[in-house]
Amino acid sequence: MSFISEINSPADLRQLKVEDLQEVADEIRAFIIDTCSRIGGHTGASLGAVELAVAMHYVFDTPNDRLVWDVGHQAYAHKILTGRRDELHTIKQPGGLSGFLRRDESEYDTFGAGHASTSLSAALGMAIARDLKKEDFHVCALIGDSSLAGGMAMEAINQAGHLKSRLIVVLNDNEMSIAPAVGALSRYLNRIKEAQSYQHLKEEIGDALGSVPGIGGSLRRAAKSFKDAIAAAVLPGALVNELGFKYIGYVDGHNVPMLVAALEEAKKVDDGPVIVHALTTKGKGFPNPEKNYYAYHATGPFDPKTGLPYKSSKAAAAPTYTKVFGDTMCQLMAQDEKIVGLTAAMPDGTGIDRVLEEFPSRAFDVGIAEQHAVTFCAGMACEGLKPVAAIYSTFLQRGFDQVIHDVCLQDLNVTFAMDRAGIVGADGPTHHGLLDIAYLRGYPNIVLMAPKDEAEMRDMLLTAIEYPGPAALRYPRGNGVGADISQEPKELEIGKGEVLRSGKDAAIIAYGTMVGSAMEAADRLASDGIQATVVNARFVKPLDEALITGLAGEHSVIVTVEEAYLAGGFGSAVMELLEEHGLLGDLTLVRLGVPDEIVPHGNPKDLLAGYGLDAKGIDSAVRRCVDSVSGKKPDNKRFRVVR
Ligand SMILES: Cc1ncc(C[n+]2csc(CCOP(=O)(O)OP(=O)(O)O)c2C)c(N)n1
């Protein structure tokens, strides 16, 4: 490591000669492979952007010039170059570096991200602020080819071309999203590449035709005009120039001197936005000859020599919720041809990959386009289909207005399968799915539910599909609890909870993932003579009104538990219901959930325990309330007690 051990900031990098930069990139690549082989991470995405990071920090005077990375998952080389080399081994680890970019982590992280397609809007905002303040620096956004197809990026391109502000966009084109890139834009980018190759060939072909004896001249003229028409249709000019962008490219995105030259050219464009089209290979240098594109995007720990993942020594766990969802979709789609399945660029993450394979005409990957995905489903529902949109809880935030305006307002039969609901772990604040209850609960028509285990998830999926209006189910990342999933899915009665055990001292009403912990807490309490009722709420909308008001009549302590933000969440819904019925008077109501703070990345179990969202935490909350009510110990105000 002759170069990178000496690079503690981009200023150090800029001391080097251009000829040395390829070596710097090679060292960084080796460093990333070594680090990720031990701890995993966004290995492939970051390996593909090493040379881009080196060239950008070399050409631009960072942090004075602003670099904006889209998503930020591919920016490990950027972290290494900006003073975080020695901490890279902590990336995504509890207390360690974020897996994405954060303004509070480094002055070089000019804009925080984690969700896709935001970079162009943010960069354009910075460029306009610069112009208004009459300052002078470059703003350069790096965006992947799939994120470029996201609605926000398209909207930003539209405005950037119109404003004519100085802005540099580097397109990191690897023809990949997490899965292979989809959509017409991706085809268009390929056609640009083909057209450019054609430009190089054109003269040669023309010469060859011209040499045909007798008719060569006219053949050549005809071919030239025909081919020029094709070229005009596909060269970047047709889209990019018309929209006010200059175009530089394409360039080999793994050739640092070439990238440096292209970016230097881009810096000279002072009358509007310019796009530098760099071709890269995702997972460049990854030590596995077998191309596995999912593994290339992000990996767990792997053998740095073979690239093969280390085998887990853990006993075979229950299947993941994701897998059970995908399998159940296939089962239900085989029985009902009106059901269609959809993902927004997360086929493997949502289990829709199997659906795409088995039902290619009734399954869609729309790309990074959650807003479109929701309204696309609404349209299909208008025509009598039963669309199921499998979108992570955090990414459905993008489609909020579409859920409200296009689906709920029109009471359409669309099912939202929200994977990764709750605390997701290493991906952290941008990816935790803690808000969906709050953002979906406030509008009429939608049914909201959460299963206690993977078997109930199958029932809920069928229930949601058969419900004639909008319905959403939330379920967590990771393995199920090992429930028996051999039974056929059955429809559940909408708005009916399930009493799992009865006790006189307190009632614990749990939603989704928290049901298991509530049952465990009840066992612990029972061993000390405290008898708790445990309810699996199943639905937050509509709530089981009869059951919950009944519980309030029979218990002086009610504890609600949810893996979500408290504000606007499940407990709030229960509190509102009790308030409407005038039942809060003598009741001690405690809501357990996530308080009003940013939840960091970390081990989900530990994070949940920290918020008292495990058996121990629920046990101690109930115990304190029961003691306080019985006058044994005064309440210490740790809980929000409503009297
Ligand atoms: C709104 C949103 N939807 C989905 C994702 C999940 N996601 C993270 S990276 C990624 C692929 C991005 O592809 P591209 O922009 O081409 O960059 P690459 O990873 O190929 O460098 C996806 C779909 C996300 N981060 N944000």
The ligand as a Gaussian input file, in Angstrom:
#p B3LYP/6-31G(d) Opt

LIG

1 1
 C      -36.088000       4.999000      -3.694000
 C      -35.215000       3.792000      -3.655000
 N      -35.656000       2.633000      -4.187000
 C      -34.871000       1.525000      -4.146000
 C      -33.635000       1.579000      -3.583000
 C      -32.782000       0.339000      -3.463000
 N      -31.560000       0.436000      -4.249000
 C      -30.375000       0.800000      -3.723000
 S      -29.149000       0.855000      -4.828000
 C      -30.165000       0.380000      -6.062000
 C      -29.635000       0.208000      -7.450000
 C      -29.086000       1.454000      -7.971000
 O      -28.649000       1.228000      -9.281000
 P      -27.787000       2.331000     -10.002000
 O      -28.357000       3.669000      -9.791000
 O      -27.609000       1.908000     -11.419000
 O      -26.416000       2.297000      -9.224000
 P      -25.376000       1.076000      -9.085000
 O      -25.736000       0.342000      -7.841000
 O      -25.524000       0.201000     -10.307000
 O      -24.069000       1.727000      -8.995000
 C      -31.465000       0.183000      -5.594000
 C      -32.604000      -0.255000      -6.420000
 C      -33.231000       2.813000      -3.029000
 N      -32.048000       2.945000      -2.418000
 N      -34.026000       3.887000      -3.089000

